[in-house]
Amino acid sequence: MPESPLRRAAPANTCVFRARATAEVWSVTRDGLFYGDYLSRAEALGGACAAARDVEALGGAAEVRAGPDDTLVPHARRAPKPTTPAAPPRAARRRP
């Protein structure tokens, strides 16, 4: 049976951030070394995702994994929706 892409090991040159709960604290590691402690899962994943984006901005490769099952967490920011330029104001009509 093929391995799930969510559980696949990262390539050797990829920086891996992991978020795991220990007691009441979420700990984040980078390549197995301490990166930071957070009080909530959302904060831990936010910090790990921001760090992964920083690595990628410098030309590296990164991934974020969470929980005891090492689930892959998407960390790319969504592109902002394109905005349409505001229509120019209508010229005031003069009444004869």
C-alpha positions as CSV (number, residue, x, y, z in Angstrom):
1,M,0.0,0.0,0.0
2,P,1.5,3.4,-1.0
3,E,2.4,5.8,1.8
4,S,0.1,8.8,2.2
5,P,1.5,12.1,0.9
6,L,0.6,13.7,4.2
7,R,3.0,11.3,6.0
8,R,5.8,11.2,3.5
9,A,9.3,12.1,4.7
10,A,10.7,15.5,3.7
11,P,13.6,15.6,1.2
12,A,17.0,15.9,2.9
13,N,17.4,19.6,2.1
14,T,14.0,20.6,3.4
15,C,13.7,22.5,6.7
16,V,10.9,20.8,8.8
17,F,9.0,22.6,11.5
18,R,7.0,20.4,13.9
19,A,4.3,21.5,16.4
20,R,3.4,19.1,19.2
21,A,1.4,19.5,22.4
22,T,3.2,18.6,25.6
23,A,1.1,19.1,28.8
24,E,-0.5,22.5,28.3
25,V,2.1,23.9,26.0
26,W,2.6,23.6,22.2
27,S,6.3,23.2,21.3
28,V,7.7,23.9,17.9
29,T,10.9,22.5,16.7
30,R,13.0,23.2,13.6
31,D,14.8,20.2,12.2
32,G,14.5,18.6,15.7
33,L,15.9,21.6,17.6
34,F,13.8,23.9,19.9
35,Y,12.2,26.8,18.1
36,G,9.6,28.1,20.5
37,D,6.7,27.4,22.9
38,Y,3.2,28.6,22.5
39,L,0.1,28.5,24.6
40,S,-2.3,27.4,21.8
41,R,-2.3,25.2,18.7
42,A,-3.2,28.2,16.5
43,E,-0.3,30.3,17.8
44,A,2.2,27.4,17.4
45,L,1.1,26.7,13.8
46,G,1.0,30.4,13.0
47,G,4.6,30.8,14.2
48,A,5.8,27.6,12.4
49,C,4.1,28.7,9.2
50,A,5.5,32.2,9.3
51,A,9.0,30.7,9.9
52,A,8.6,28.3,7.0
53,R,7.6,31.1,4.7
54,D,10.7,33.0,5.8
55,V,12.9,30.0,4.9
56,E,11.2,29.8,1.5
57,A,11.6,33.6,0.9
58,L,15.3,33.1,1.3
59,G,15.3,30.4,-1.4
60,G,15.1,27.3,0.9
61,A,12.5,24.6,1.1
62,A,10.3,24.1,4.2
63,E,7.3,22.2,5.5
64,V,5.2,22.3,8.6
65,R,3.9,19.2,10.4
66,A,1.6,19.0,13.4
67,G,0.4,16.6,16.0
68,P,1.4,13.1,16.9
69,D,0.7,11.8,13.4
70,D,2.9,14.4,11.7
71,T,0.1,15.7,9.5
72,L,1.4,18.1,6.8
73,V,0.1,21.6,7.3
74,P,-0.2,24.1,4.4
75,H,1.7,27.2,5.1
76,A,1.7,29.3,1.9
77,R,-0.3,32.5,2.2
78,R,-3.2,32.7,-0.1
79,A,-2.8,35.3,-2.8
80,P,-5.0,38.3,-2.2
81,K,-8.1,38.6,-4.3
82,P,-7.5,41.1,-7.2
83,T,-9.3,44.3,-6.6
84,T,-11.1,46.1,-9.4
85,P,-10.2,49.7,-9.7
86,A,-12.8,52.1,-8.4
87,A,-14.9,53.6,-11.1
88,P,-14.2,57.3,-11.7
89,P,-16.8,59.5,-10.2
90,R,-19.6,60.5,-12.6
91,A,-19.6,64.0,-13.8
92,A,-22.3,66.1,-12.2
93,R,-25.1,66.7,-14.7
94,R,-26.2,70.2,-15.1
95,R,-29.9,70.8,-15.6
96,P,-30.8,73.4,-18.2
